[in-house]
Amino acid sequence: MSSTRGSQGGESESKSEQVEAAEREAAKQRLLAQAETERVPVEDTTRAVPDRRWRRGQR
């Protein structure tokens, strides 16, 4: 990447690319952290009961 230093604007372009890459990485980390906090452990899940079983008593 140091070969672009001779051209005008090359350095600022690579700088903006670095900033974008850092922002993407930060967003990825935030998403992963959020997903981890919302994750439900397998032990805490229960077996789903079909809807019709509950509706039978309401009719």
Secondary structure as UniProt FT lines:
FT   HELIX           2..6
FT   TURN            8..9
FT   HELIX           10..38
FT   HELIX           42..44
FT   HELIX           51..55
FT   TURN            56..58
//
